[in-house]
Amino acid sequence: MFKQRKKRRSREFKNLNKVIDLEQAREERRNRRKEIVQKRQSKDRPNEKEELSERKIVKRNRKRLIYMGILLGIIAVIGVSAFHVISLQNEYRDIVAQNKELKDKRTELNEELGKVNDLEYIEQQAREQLKMVKPGEVLYILPDENSTGAAVSTKPAVTDTLPGSGGGTTQDNTVPAEEDIL
C-alpha cells in the first residue's frame, strides 16, 4: 500500500563506520558518469564498428531516393518554367518587330493615300500599272532581264491613251534596238 522510499545515500553511509577517501570517491563518481554518457551515446548513434541492420539500411536508402526524387522534380519544374519564359521572350521580340513593320507600312500607306488626289500621282500610276500613254507617244516593251533575249517580238504594242487625251494607237510597228532607246 505504501510506497517504499528509496534509501538515501547519506543513510547508507551513516550506518557504515568506514573511513571514506574523498579522492577515491570522486574518481569513482567520474567513472560512473563517463559510463552513463557512453551508454547514452551508443544508444543515440551506433558506433562505426557496429553494423547497421539491413532494415535500417533499406530505410535510409528509401529516404535518399525520396529526397532525390523531390529534388529532381523541383529541378524539372524550374527547367520547364525557364524554357517557357525564354520562349515567351522570343515571341515578344518577334511581335515587337512585326508591330514595327506594320507601323512603317501604315505610314507609307497613309502617305500614298494623301497622294491619291494629286494629278501627277494618278498619271504616274496610269503609266506604270495600266501602261497608258499620251497621244503621239510610243510605248516600247523590252524583254525582261531574266529572259535570254532570243525571242524579241516585232508585234505592234497595243496601247491605251490617257483619259481625255483623244485616243490613238502607236504608229511604229517595230521594236527598236536597245542602243536607240538609250
GUDREN-242639 format. One record per atom (N, C-alpha, C): residue number from 1; residue in three letters; x, y, z. Coordinates in Angstrom, 3 decimals, padded with zeros to 6 digits. Atoms other than C-alpha are relative to their C-alpha. Example, Ala and Ser with C-alpha at 12.3 -4.5 7.8 and 13.67 -1.06 7.14 Angstrom:
2
> pos	code	X	Y	Z
> 1	ala	000.890	-001.190	000.000
> 1	ala	012.300	-004.500	007.800
> 1	ala	000.900	001.200	000.000
> 2	ser	-000.820	-001.190	-000.060
> 2	ser	013.670	-001.060	007.140
> 2	ser	-000.770	001.090	000.730
//
This chain:
182
> pos	code	X	Y	Z
> 1	met	000.801	-001.173	000.000
> 1	met	000.000	000.000	000.000
> 1	met	000.857	001.255	000.000
> 2	phe	-000.905	-001.146	-000.017
> 2	phe	002.563	002.488	000.949
> 2	phe	001.228	-000.313	-000.848
> 3	lys	-001.197	000.163	000.805
> 3	lys	005.403	003.016	-001.369
> 3	lys	001.206	000.063	000.908
> 4	gln	-001.223	-000.068	-000.774
> 4	gln	008.729	002.328	-000.028
> 4	gln	000.885	001.088	-000.556
> 5	arg	-000.888	-001.074	000.406
> 5	arg	011.061	005.196	-000.102
> 5	arg	001.361	-000.563	-000.352
> 6	lys	-001.325	000.400	000.386
> 6	lys	014.316	004.890	-001.800
> 6	lys	000.969	000.464	001.080
> 7	lys	-000.958	-000.364	-001.031
> 7	lys	017.133	004.874	000.621
> 7	lys	000.895	001.084	-000.521
> 8	arg	-000.891	-001.073	000.389
> 8	arg	019.184	007.942	000.548
> 8	arg	001.423	-000.418	000.290
> 9	arg	-001.399	000.369	-000.099
> 9	arg	022.871	007.746	000.150
> 9	arg	000.600	000.383	001.357
> 10	ser	-000.558	-000.431	-001.287
> 10	ser	023.543	009.654	003.319
> 10	ser	-000.309	-001.037	001.088
> 11	arg	000.353	001.008	-001.000
> 11	arg	021.717	006.982	005.299
> 11	arg	000.873	-001.234	-000.163
> 12	glu	-000.871	001.148	000.236
> 12	glu	023.806	004.297	003.644
> 12	glu	001.342	000.221	000.687
> 13	phe	-001.305	-000.289	-000.570
> 13	phe	026.962	005.985	004.729
> 13	phe	-000.050	000.171	001.516
> 14	lys	000.139	-000.199	-001.443
> 14	lys	025.583	006.689	008.187
> 14	lys	000.230	-001.313	000.751
> 15	asn	-000.106	001.282	-000.674
> 15	asn	025.398	003.045	009.030
> 15	asn	001.383	-000.627	-000.161
> 16	leu	-001.344	000.528	000.193
> 16	leu	028.840	002.334	007.686
> 16	leu	000.969	000.750	000.908
> 17	asn	-000.979	-000.647	-000.871
> 17	asn	031.631	003.037	010.002
> 17	asn	001.373	000.025	-000.662
> 18	lys	-001.280	000.064	000.656
> 18	lys	034.260	003.089	007.448
> 18	lys	000.431	001.400	-000.420
> 19	val	-000.562	-001.290	000.365
> 19	val	036.509	005.967	006.521
> 19	val	-000.013	000.082	-001.529
> 20	ile	000.132	-000.177	001.441
> 20	ile	035.884	007.352	003.052
> 20	ile	001.106	000.926	-000.469
> 21	asp	-001.029	-000.827	000.620
> 21	asp	038.691	008.644	000.928
> 21	asp	-000.702	000.859	-001.063
> 22	leu	000.732	-000.906	000.890
> 22	leu	037.317	011.733	-000.880
> 22	leu	000.505	-000.084	-001.443
> 23	glu	-000.559	000.070	001.356
> 23	glu	039.645	011.494	-003.864
> 23	glu	-000.464	-001.270	-000.705
> 24	gln	000.422	001.259	000.585
> 24	gln	038.746	007.889	-004.442
> 24	gln	-001.485	000.047	-000.332
> 25	ala	001.435	-000.105	000.241
> 25	ala	035.006	008.630	-004.163
> 25	ala	-000.263	000.882	-001.223
> 26	arg	000.163	-000.866	001.171
> 26	arg	035.315	011.452	-006.661
> 26	arg	000.374	-000.729	-001.288
> 27	glu	-000.432	000.759	001.176
> 27	glu	037.170	009.221	-009.096
> 27	glu	-001.035	-001.048	-000.390
> 28	glu	001.042	000.993	000.287
> 28	glu	034.504	006.512	-008.813
> 28	glu	-001.227	000.667	-000.622
> 29	arg	001.139	-000.752	000.534
> 29	arg	031.760	009.087	-009.427
> 29	arg	000.258	000.414	-001.455
> 30	arg	-000.352	-000.397	001.364
> 30	arg	033.569	010.377	-012.542
> 30	arg	-000.090	-001.178	-000.954
> 31	asn	000.031	001.209	000.834
> 31	asn	033.950	006.862	-013.895
> 31	asn	-001.441	-000.436	-000.282
> 32	arg	001.411	000.369	000.196
> 32	arg	030.246	006.114	-013.343
> 32	arg	-000.680	000.956	-000.992
> 33	arg	000.600	-000.994	000.908
> 33	arg	029.242	009.354	-015.123
> 33	arg	000.467	-000.230	-001.447
> 34	lys	-000.518	000.274	001.338
> 34	lys	031.509	008.546	-018.064
> 34	lys	-000.691	-001.207	-000.621
> 35	glu	000.681	001.200	000.494
> 35	glu	029.928	005.100	-018.368
> 35	glu	-001.433	000.316	-000.425
> 36	ile	001.386	-000.381	000.330
> 36	ile	026.436	006.609	-018.335
> 36	ile	-000.038	000.786	-001.312
> 37	val	-000.051	-000.816	001.220
> 37	val	027.360	009.151	-021.016
> 37	val	000.300	-000.893	-001.202
> 38	gln	-000.338	000.899	001.102
> 38	gln	028.918	006.424	-023.175
> 38	gln	-001.182	-000.881	-000.379
> 39	lys	001.192	000.803	000.295
> 39	lys	025.791	004.274	-022.874
> 39	lys	-001.039	000.812	-000.768
> 40	arg	000.972	-000.854	000.692
> 40	arg	023.595	007.194	-023.915
> 40	arg	000.430	000.249	-001.449
> 41	gln	-000.492	-000.254	001.353
> 41	gln	025.809	007.969	-026.902
> 41	gln	-000.119	-001.242	-000.869
> 42	ser	000.090	001.232	000.783
> 42	ser	025.848	004.364	-028.003
> 42	ser	-001.455	-000.309	-000.357
> 43	lys	001.420	000.204	000.326
> 43	lys	022.026	004.262	-027.862
> 43	lys	-000.443	000.983	-001.092
> 44	asp	000.407	-001.006	000.977
> 44	asp	021.635	007.503	-029.853
> 44	asp	000.598	-000.286	-001.374
> 45	arg	-000.685	000.253	001.260
> 45	arg	024.215	006.761	-032.548
> 45	arg	000.776	-001.302	000.123
> 46	pro	-000.785	001.234	-000.062
> 46	pro	025.535	003.360	-033.307
> 46	pro	001.448	000.286	-000.379
> 47	asn	-001.414	-000.169	000.295
> 47	asn	029.268	003.104	-033.374
> 47	asn	000.284	-000.453	-001.428
> 48	glu	-000.361	000.388	001.351
> 48	glu	031.011	002.733	-036.695
> 48	glu	000.297	-001.485	-000.066
> 49	lys	-000.345	001.419	-000.023
> 49	lys	032.107	-000.690	-035.659
> 49	lys	-001.246	-000.862	-000.064
> 50	glu	001.233	000.782	000.013
> 50	glu	028.580	-001.851	-035.116
> 50	glu	-000.618	000.083	-001.391
> 51	glu	000.613	000.017	001.317
> 51	glu	026.884	-002.897	-038.322
> 51	glu	-001.469	000.369	000.126
> 52	leu	001.407	-000.366	000.005
> 52	leu	023.541	-001.361	-039.168
> 52	leu	-000.812	-001.177	-000.494
> 53	ser	000.850	001.088	000.450
> 53	ser	020.695	-003.697	-039.603
> 53	ser	-000.433	000.255	-001.441
> 54	glu	000.401	-000.105	001.405
> 54	glu	019.513	-004.377	-043.129
> 54	glu	-001.243	000.871	-000.151
> 55	arg	001.240	-000.785	000.026
> 55	arg	016.167	-002.795	-042.364
> 55	arg	000.316	001.502	000.055
> 56	lys	-000.379	-001.405	-000.108
> 56	lys	017.826	000.496	-041.331
> 56	lys	000.660	000.481	-001.290
> 57	ile	-000.658	-000.368	001.249
> 57	ile	019.942	000.488	-044.483
> 57	ile	-001.040	000.233	-001.093
> 58	val	001.059	-000.145	000.998
> 58	val	016.860	-000.014	-046.671
> 58	val	-000.791	001.274	000.259
> 59	lys	000.748	-001.203	-000.359
> 59	lys	015.045	002.725	-044.781
> 59	lys	000.771	001.257	-000.379
> 60	arg	-000.843	-001.149	000.331
> 60	arg	017.949	005.138	-045.214
> 60	arg	000.050	000.211	-001.516
> 61	asn	-000.043	-000.108	001.460
> 61	asn	018.210	004.364	-048.931
> 61	asn	-001.337	000.490	-000.561
> 62	arg	001.331	-000.440	000.434
> 62	arg	014.463	004.863	-049.346
> 62	arg	-000.152	001.508	000.211
> 63	lys	000.060	-001.436	-000.267
> 63	lys	014.718	008.303	-047.719
> 63	lys	000.844	000.766	-001.021
> 64	arg	-000.856	-000.659	000.984
> 64	arg	017.595	009.212	-050.006
> 64	arg	-000.676	000.050	-001.372
> 65	leu	000.690	000.018	001.299
> 65	leu	015.599	008.141	-053.065
> 65	leu	-001.149	001.010	-000.034
> 66	ile	001.114	-000.949	-000.063
> 66	ile	012.609	010.198	-051.938
> 66	ile	000.530	001.431	-000.113
> 67	tyr	-000.573	-001.347	000.075
> 67	tyr	014.780	013.274	-051.397
> 67	tyr	000.526	000.302	-001.409
> 68	met	-000.510	-000.197	001.360
> 68	met	016.469	012.796	-054.774
> 68	met	-001.154	000.207	-000.981
> 69	gly	001.168	-000.165	000.866
> 69	gly	013.069	012.410	-056.453
> 69	gly	-000.609	001.387	000.130
> 70	ile	000.543	-001.353	-000.228
> 70	ile	011.791	015.599	-054.869
> 70	ile	000.920	001.047	-000.621
> 71	leu	-000.974	-000.938	000.552
> 71	leu	014.993	017.427	-055.849
> 71	leu	-000.067	000.014	-001.530
> 72	leu	000.101	000.068	001.459
> 72	leu	014.760	016.198	-059.452
> 72	leu	-001.314	000.614	-000.492
> 73	gly	001.286	-000.609	000.363
> 73	gly	011.088	017.220	-059.578
> 73	gly	000.082	001.519	000.029
> 74	ile	-000.148	-001.458	-000.107
> 74	ile	011.935	020.730	-058.409
> 74	ile	000.859	000.527	-001.148
> 75	ile	-000.869	-000.420	001.109
> 75	ile	014.758	020.980	-060.970
> 75	ile	-000.759	-000.046	-001.319
> 76	ala	000.777	000.114	001.234
> 76	ala	012.405	019.785	-063.731
> 76	ala	-001.000	001.149	-000.123
> 77	val	000.972	-001.103	000.032
> 77	val	009.752	022.362	-062.791
> 77	val	000.700	001.320	-000.314
> 78	ile	-000.750	-001.231	000.255
> 78	ile	012.349	025.133	-062.747
> 78	ile	000.469	000.038	-001.456
> 79	gly	-000.454	000.059	001.389
> 79	gly	013.742	023.990	-066.114
> 79	gly	-001.123	000.287	-000.983
> 80	val	001.143	-000.233	000.888
> 80	val	010.316	023.904	-067.769
> 80	val	-000.432	001.461	000.085
> 81	ser	000.382	-001.407	-000.163
> 81	ser	009.483	027.324	-066.324
> 81	ser	000.992	000.914	-000.713
> 82	ala	-001.014	-000.824	000.663
> 82	ala	012.771	028.783	-067.576
> 82	ala	-000.156	-000.083	-001.518
> 83	phe	000.212	000.165	001.436
> 83	phe	012.159	027.328	-071.061
> 83	phe	-001.217	000.792	-000.459
> 84	his	001.221	-000.728	000.341
> 84	his	008.660	028.810	-071.078
> 84	his	000.249	001.508	-000.001
> 85	val	-000.314	-001.438	-000.076
> 85	val	009.954	032.239	-070.027
> 85	val	000.831	000.423	-001.209
> 86	ile	-000.858	-000.334	001.139
> 86	ile	012.640	032.204	-072.740
> 86	ile	-000.802	-000.001	-001.297
> 87	ser	000.805	000.032	001.221
> 87	ser	010.152	031.180	-075.428
> 87	ser	-000.958	001.191	-000.054
> 88	leu	000.868	-001.174	-000.025
> 88	leu	007.795	033.963	-074.331
> 88	leu	000.783	001.268	-000.345
> 89	gln	-000.823	-001.157	000.337
> 89	gln	010.633	036.494	-074.550
> 89	gln	000.284	000.052	-001.503
> 90	asn	-000.236	000.046	001.442
> 90	asn	011.463	035.337	-078.089
> 90	asn	-001.258	000.388	-000.770
> 91	glu	001.263	-000.334	000.645
> 91	glu	007.812	035.564	-079.075
> 91	glu	-000.284	001.497	000.127
> 92	tyr	000.205	-001.436	-000.212
> 92	tyr	007.628	039.070	-077.585
> 92	tyr	000.855	000.813	-000.961
> 93	arg	-000.887	-000.704	000.934
> 93	arg	010.649	040.185	-079.633
> 93	arg	-000.535	-000.072	-001.431
> 94	asp	000.556	000.150	001.340
> 94	asp	009.072	038.785	-082.812
> 94	asp	-001.222	000.884	-000.191
> 95	ile	001.214	-000.814	000.093
> 95	ile	005.781	040.545	-082.106
> 95	ile	000.352	001.483	-000.058
> 96	val	-000.418	-001.408	000.029
> 96	val	007.552	043.851	-081.423
> 96	val	000.549	000.350	-001.390
> 97	ala	-000.552	-000.250	001.338
> 97	ala	009.449	043.560	-084.733
> 97	ala	-001.130	000.057	-001.032
> 98	gln	001.136	000.014	000.920
> 98	gln	006.238	042.694	-086.583
> 98	gln	-000.827	001.278	000.161
> 99	asn	000.752	-001.225	-000.272
> 99	asn	004.477	045.639	-084.928
> 99	asn	000.695	001.202	-000.653
> 100	lys	-000.758	-001.099	000.605
> 100	lys	007.257	047.988	-086.091
> 100	lys	-000.182	000.001	-001.511
> 101	glu	000.186	000.104	001.450
> 101	glu	006.987	046.697	-089.667
> 101	glu	-001.395	000.481	-000.399
> 102	leu	001.371	-000.411	000.319
> 102	leu	003.226	047.189	-089.624
> 102	leu	-000.179	001.508	000.157
> 103	lys	000.090	-001.457	-000.167
> 103	lys	003.593	050.749	-088.313
> 103	lys	000.654	000.722	-001.165
> 104	asp	-000.668	-000.596	001.155
> 104	asp	006.088	051.556	-091.087
> 104	asp	-000.879	-000.091	-001.247
> 105	lys	000.875	000.195	001.153
> 105	lys	003.749	050.104	-093.699
> 105	lys	-001.219	000.924	000.083
> 106	arg	001.162	-000.876	-000.207
> 106	arg	000.872	052.082	-092.212
> 106	arg	000.341	001.441	-000.375
> 107	thr	-000.396	-001.374	000.353
> 107	thr	002.791	055.364	-092.518
> 107	thr	000.175	000.134	-001.511
> 108	glu	-000.142	-000.037	001.456
> 108	glu	003.694	054.525	-096.148
> 108	glu	-001.358	000.063	-000.679
> 109	leu	001.341	000.009	000.604
> 109	leu	000.060	053.765	-096.958
> 109	leu	-000.722	001.319	000.249
> 110	asn	000.620	-001.307	-000.275
> 110	asn	-001.081	056.984	-095.272
> 110	asn	000.567	001.073	-000.925
> 111	glu	-000.612	-000.946	000.933
> 111	glu	001.425	058.943	-097.387
> 111	glu	-000.556	-000.194	-001.406
> 112	glu	000.550	000.291	001.315
> 112	glu	000.189	057.193	-100.539
> 112	glu	-001.457	000.440	-000.094
> 113	leu	001.399	-000.428	-000.019
> 113	leu	-003.413	057.919	-099.537
> 113	leu	-000.099	001.517	-000.169
> 114	gly	-000.015	-001.449	000.167
> 114	gly	-002.542	061.606	-099.328
> 114	gly	000.292	000.405	-001.441
> 115	lys	-000.360	-000.297	001.385
> 115	lys	-001.181	061.474	-102.904
> 115	lys	-001.090	-000.401	-000.997
> 116	val	000.994	000.566	000.908
> 116	val	-004.256	059.775	-104.394
> 116	val	-000.708	001.087	-000.806
> 117	asn	000.718	-001.058	000.711
> 117	asn	-005.960	063.033	-105.359
> 117	asn	000.931	000.910	-000.807
> 118	asp	-000.964	-000.795	000.754
> 118	asp	-002.772	064.517	-106.905
> 118	asp	000.026	-000.490	-001.451
> 119	leu	000.053	000.369	001.406
> 119	leu	-002.882	064.575	-110.745
> 119	leu	001.294	-000.656	-000.474
> 120	glu	-001.272	000.596	000.393
> 120	glu	000.826	063.756	-111.119
> 120	glu	000.078	-001.454	000.456
> 121	tyr	-000.010	001.369	-000.523
> 121	tyr	000.441	060.642	-108.947
> 121	tyr	-000.922	-000.892	-000.827
> 122	ile	000.949	000.783	000.800
> 122	ile	-002.606	059.498	-110.939
> 122	ile	000.621	-000.323	-001.350
> 123	glu	-000.634	000.224	001.302
> 123	glu	-000.692	059.939	-114.229
> 123	glu	001.117	-001.045	000.124
> 124	gln	-001.096	000.948	-000.203
> 124	gln	002.319	058.025	-112.832
> 124	gln	-000.539	-001.420	000.141
> 125	gln	000.580	001.325	-000.194
> 125	gln	000.160	055.103	-111.705
> 125	gln	-000.613	-000.527	-001.295
> 126	ala	000.587	000.422	001.271
> 126	ala	-001.678	055.026	-115.058
> 126	ala	001.091	-000.458	-000.952
> 127	arg	-001.095	000.381	000.894
> 127	arg	001.642	054.868	-116.934
> 127	arg	000.651	-001.309	000.449
> 128	glu	-000.718	001.171	-000.492
> 128	glu	003.241	052.223	-114.674
> 128	glu	-000.869	-001.252	000.041
> 129	gln	000.813	001.193	-000.211
> 129	gln	000.370	049.905	-113.877
> 129	gln	-000.880	-000.340	-001.205
> 130	leu	000.933	000.246	001.096
> 130	leu	-002.008	050.323	-116.820
> 130	leu	000.651	000.137	-001.373
> 131	lys	-000.755	-000.149	001.230
> 131	lys	000.664	051.016	-119.491
> 131	lys	-000.680	000.970	-000.971
> 132	met	000.662	-001.006	000.820
> 132	met	-001.194	054.080	-120.771
> 132	met	001.021	001.045	-000.451
> 133	val	-000.898	-001.017	000.540
> 133	val	000.481	056.770	-122.973
> 133	val	-000.824	001.202	-000.451
> 134	lys	000.645	-001.195	000.526
> 134	lys	-000.306	060.280	-124.124
> 134	lys	-000.070	-000.114	-001.524
> 135	pro	000.067	000.060	001.465
> 135	pro	-001.327	060.907	-127.738
> 135	pro	001.337	000.439	-000.610
> 136	gly	-001.244	-000.294	000.680
> 136	gly	001.686	060.887	-130.001
> 136	gly	001.202	-000.700	000.617
> 137	glu	-001.099	000.724	-000.627
> 137	glu	003.873	058.870	-127.569
> 137	glu	-000.016	-001.445	-000.469
> 138	val	-000.107	001.400	000.395
> 138	val	005.129	055.418	-128.448
> 138	val	000.479	-000.784	001.223
> 139	leu	-000.370	000.850	-001.137
> 139	leu	005.320	052.659	-125.804
> 139	leu	000.836	-001.152	-000.512
> 140	tyr	-000.889	001.094	000.380
> 140	tyr	008.213	050.255	-126.153
> 140	tyr	000.027	-000.995	001.159
> 141	ile	-000.057	001.055	-001.011
> 141	ile	008.077	046.937	-124.300
> 141	ile	001.261	-000.795	-000.264
> 142	leu	-001.268	000.702	000.127
> 142	leu	011.509	045.439	-123.747
> 142	leu	-000.084	-001.352	000.686
> 143	pro	000.020	001.308	-000.664
> 143	pro	012.196	041.817	-122.853
> 143	pro	000.566	000.129	001.416
> 144	asp	-000.484	000.007	-001.379
> 144	asp	012.818	041.024	-119.202
> 144	asp	001.497	-000.259	000.022
> 145	glu	-001.431	000.228	-000.151
> 145	glu	016.396	040.999	-117.994
> 145	glu	000.297	-001.474	000.221
> 146	asn	-000.204	001.412	-000.291
> 146	asn	015.960	037.378	-116.914
> 146	asn	-000.131	-000.869	-001.242
> 147	ser	000.192	000.825	001.189
> 147	ser	014.952	036.173	-120.388
> 147	ser	001.285	-000.031	-000.821
> 148	thr	-001.223	000.185	000.786
> 148	thr	017.553	035.018	-122.927
> 148	thr	000.144	001.050	-001.083
> 149	gly	-000.071	-001.041	001.018
> 149	gly	016.700	037.744	-125.418
> 149	gly	-000.144	-000.560	-001.402
> 150	ala	000.100	000.603	001.321
> 150	ala	016.319	035.292	-128.325
> 150	ala	-001.378	000.229	-000.617
> 151	ala	001.361	-000.131	000.513
> 151	ala	012.579	035.807	-128.627
> 151	ala	-000.444	001.448	000.075
> 152	val	000.418	-001.392	000.059
> 152	val	012.250	039.502	-129.469
> 152	val	-001.114	000.073	-001.019
> 153	ser	001.170	-000.034	000.861
> 153	ser	008.847	040.126	-130.920
> 153	ser	-000.054	001.316	-000.759
> 154	thr	000.166	-001.210	000.791
> 154	thr	008.123	042.587	-133.694
> 154	thr	-001.463	000.377	-000.109
> 155	lys	001.422	-000.337	-000.003
> 155	lys	004.408	042.801	-132.907
> 155	lys	-000.171	001.442	000.420
> 156	pro	000.240	-001.353	-000.463
> 156	pro	002.998	046.265	-132.527
> 156	pro	-000.511	-000.013	001.422
> 157	ala	000.444	-000.106	-001.387
> 157	ala	002.440	047.327	-128.960
> 157	ala	-001.391	000.605	000.008
> 158	val	001.348	-000.522	-000.118
> 158	val	-001.207	047.811	-128.145
> 158	val	-000.007	000.912	001.198
> 159	thr	-000.027	-000.960	-001.086
> 159	thr	-001.584	050.913	-126.065
> 159	thr	-001.324	000.693	000.134
> 160	asp	001.174	-000.818	-000.265
> 160	asp	-004.357	052.798	-124.460
> 160	asp	000.493	001.406	000.234
> 161	thr	-000.393	-001.380	-000.254
> 161	thr	-004.349	056.516	-124.155
> 161	thr	-000.542	000.432	001.334
> 162	leu	000.482	-000.538	-001.262
> 162	leu	-004.791	058.511	-121.033
> 162	leu	-001.368	000.606	-000.214
> 163	pro	001.330	-000.577	000.175
> 163	pro	-008.349	059.643	-120.433
> 163	pro	000.103	001.488	-000.320
> 164	gly	000.037	-001.403	000.369
> 164	gly	-009.091	062.963	-122.080
> 164	gly	001.094	000.413	-000.952
> 165	ser	-001.087	-000.371	000.895
> 165	ser	-006.140	062.810	-124.453
> 165	ser	-000.356	-000.247	-001.459
> 166	gly	000.455	000.125	001.365
> 166	gly	-008.129	061.963	-127.587
> 166	gly	000.171	-001.382	-000.596
> 167	gly	-000.127	001.372	000.490
> 167	gly	-007.217	058.287	-128.033
> 167	gly	001.016	-000.108	-001.115
> 168	gly	-000.936	000.219	001.094
> 168	gly	-004.916	056.718	-130.599
> 168	gly	000.780	-001.264	000.210
> 169	thr	-000.836	001.195	-000.084
> 169	thr	-002.564	053.864	-131.353
> 169	thr	001.420	000.383	-000.360
> 170	thr	-001.390	-000.285	000.338
> 170	thr	001.161	053.597	-131.911
> 170	thr	000.156	000.032	-001.504
> 171	gln	-000.186	-000.133	001.435
> 171	gln	002.471	054.486	-135.328
> 171	gln	001.126	-000.894	-000.494
> 172	asp	-001.116	000.845	000.419
> 172	asp	005.674	052.414	-135.388
> 172	asp	-000.288	-001.417	000.452
> 173	asn	000.342	001.378	-000.337
> 173	asn	005.148	048.660	-135.523
> 173	asn	001.211	-000.824	000.385
> 174	thr	-001.195	000.790	-000.308
> 174	thr	008.728	047.551	-134.821
> 174	thr	000.556	000.399	001.352
> 175	val	-000.647	-000.256	-001.290
> 175	val	010.624	047.274	-131.577
> 175	val	001.403	000.472	-000.295
> 176	pro	-001.321	-000.516	000.307
> 176	pro	013.748	049.436	-131.680
> 176	pro	001.085	-000.734	000.788
> 177	ala	-001.118	000.606	-000.694
> 177	ala	017.173	048.205	-130.661
> 177	ala	000.271	000.761	001.283
> 178	glu	-000.256	-000.625	-001.290
> 178	glu	018.438	048.967	-127.167
> 178	glu	000.856	001.257	-000.152
> 179	glu	-000.849	-001.186	000.170
> 179	glu	021.039	051.452	-128.447
> 179	glu	-000.821	001.226	-000.354
> 180	asp	000.835	-001.126	000.408
> 180	asp	018.280	053.605	-129.973
> 180	asp	-000.739	000.592	001.186
> 181	ile	000.774	-000.478	-001.146
> 181	ile	016.445	053.864	-126.666
> 181	ile	000.875	000.802	000.943
> 182	leu	-000.883	-000.668	-000.955
> 182	leu	019.393	054.885	-124.571
> 182	leu	000.540	001.221	-000.635
//
